[in-house]
Amino acid sequence: MSSSQYRFVTRWRVEGTPEEVYRLVDDPAGFVRWWPAVWLRVELLDPGDREGVGKVVRYLSKGWLPYLLRWTARTIEKEFPHRIVLRASGDFEGEGRWSFKADGSHADIEYLWMIEANKPLLRYLSFLLRPLFAANHRWAMARGEESLRLELARRRARSAGALARVAAPPQPTFLSQRRRRRLGLPVPNDGKVNAEPVAAPDHGGR
């Protein structure tokens, strides 16, 4: 494995069902709302077939570190509610594999992420900063598990009071109002960030 190649395995365990988690992961437009620490912009370029195979999504994402990642994912395989496989291109090339399993009242989720960095910062400094880049990925996925737990709790809330007790998801780091405006992202409003997904432009697709 070259210094610019990475292989990450992330495992989550949450109270819920594989079906619930699968649907959340299979709806990337919702990432901006419930997993905002990582997903800054999501644009659907092609919905794919009736099952969503062939779906193409463009992302602007980040971890704890201030650098941004611009990349595209194509869904190449799906089996509800067990597996989603993605092919990534852009600032990195590779493949991501989500798997979902039931364990009593909990769901076990695994994400296998195998990529090679194309972004110059990652590609040319991997030999020196590889541990830092790996820690950045782990931070992003940890925020994902935390945010997923909150989203599942929000969906199960049975009263306004219960919903109010669910904390807001973690927000992105190193993202000032000025930087948000420069990137065309929502800016904080009355102490809160608009959590609605950024609207994708019309690319003339389906």
N, C-alpha and C positions, 0 to 999 in steps of 0.2 A: 504494500500500500504506500503510495507516494505521500509526501507531506501535505498535499492539497486535497487528499481524499479523506473522507470522514465516514464513520459508521457509528450511529447512535442507536441505542435501544432504550426506550422509555416505557415504563409500566405504571399505569394508574389503577387505583381501586376505588370505586365510588359506590354509594348506595343508589341503586337504580337497576335498570334492565339494559341488556345490550341493544334492544330496540330503541330505547330513549337516546342512548349515547350515539348510536349509529346515525340516527336522524339529525342530531345536532352537528356531528362531524361532516355529514353529507350535505349540509346547507352552509357553504362557506360565506354566503352573504351575511349570515348571522354572527360570524366571528367578530366583526367590528363592535357589535353590541355586547356580547357576553365574554369575549376574550380580548379586550381592547389593549392590554399591555403589549401585545405582539402584533395584532393585525390592524394596520392603519387605513388601508384601502383595499377593497375587494371589487373586482370588475368581472362580471360574467361575459365572456366573449362568445361562447357557444354552449347551449344547454345539453348537447349530445343527443343520444337516442332516447326512447321512452323510459329506459331504465337509468339514464344518466351516464351511460358509458360513452366516452368521447367528449364529455363536458370539459370545457377549457376555461380556466379562471386565471386572471392576472392579479398578482398580489404586490402590495407594498407592506413590508413587515420589518420588525426589528426585535432585538432582545434587550438585555440590560444596557449593553454598550451603545454608544450613540450612532453607529453606522446603520444605514438602511439597506434593505435587500429588495431588489426588484426581480420578480420571477413569475413564471407561468406554470400552472399544473394542469395536466390532462388526465382525466380518469380513464384508466385502461382496463380495469377489472372491478367488478362489484358482486357481492353475494350478501343480500340482506338476511339477517342482521350480523353477519359474521366477518366480512372482509371488504376493504376498499383499498385499491392499489392506484397510486398516482405516478405519473412520469413528470419530472421537474426539468425546467430549462430556464436560462437567464443568468443570474449571478452565480448559479451553480447548476450542475446537471446531475441527474440521478433519479432515484426511485424512493417513494415512501409507501409503507404498507401498514395500514391500520387493521387490527384484529380485535374482536369483541367476544367475550365469553361470559356466561352466567355462572355465578357461584352463590347460590341461595338468594338472599336479598340484595346482593351486590353484583356489580359488573366489573370484570377485569379487562382492562384495555392495554394493548401493546402497540407501540409505534416504532417501526424499524425504518430508519432514515439513512440511506446510503447515497452519498453525493460526492462530487468533485467540484471544488470551488473554481469559479471563473472570475469572480469579482477580484480586481487586482489586489486590493487590500488583503483579502483572504488568501489568494493564490500565492503571492510573492512573500508574504510574511508568515505563512503557516509554519515554516520550519522553526520560527522563533516564538510565535504567539499561539501555537496550536492549543496549549492548555487553556488559554484565555478564551479562545473562540469556542472550545468545547464547553467551558463553564457558561458562556453566553447562551448556548443552546439549552443546557440544562436549566438555566434560569427561566427561559421562555417556556419550556415544557412544564416546569413546576407551577408557573402562573396559569398554565392551561388547566392543570388538575384542580388548582384552587378555584379558578373561575368556573369550571364545569360543576363542581360541588355547589357553588352559589347559584348557578343557573338551574340546576335540578331542584334545589330548595325553593327557588322563586316559582318554578312551575308547579310545585306541590302545595304552595301556600293556599290556604282555604279561607283566608279573611284578609281584609285590608291591613289589620294589625300584624298578622303573620308575615305578610309581604313586606311591610315596613321594617321588620326586624332582620330581613335578609340584607347583608352588606352589599355595597356596590363592588363590582369587580375591580381588581388592581388596574391602575392606569399606566400608560407608557412612561418610561424614564427619558430624561434629556429631550423633552419635546416642549419647548417654549411656545407661547402664543405666536411669536414672530415666525418660528420655524413652521408651526402649523399653517399659518397663512401662506407662507412661501410654498408649501407643499399642496395647498388647496384643501386642507383638512378642516373639520369643524374646530372651533375655538371654545374655550371654557365660557360658560354662560351662568352667571350667578353662582359660581363655585362648582358647577357641574359641567361635564363634557357631554355634548350631544352624542348619544350613543347609537344613533341610527346609522346604518351603513351608508357609505358615500355612494351616491348614485353613479352608476356606470354610464358612459356615453353610449349612444346608439351606434352600433357597428354594423347595422343592417342585417344582423343574423335573425334566427327565429325568435 
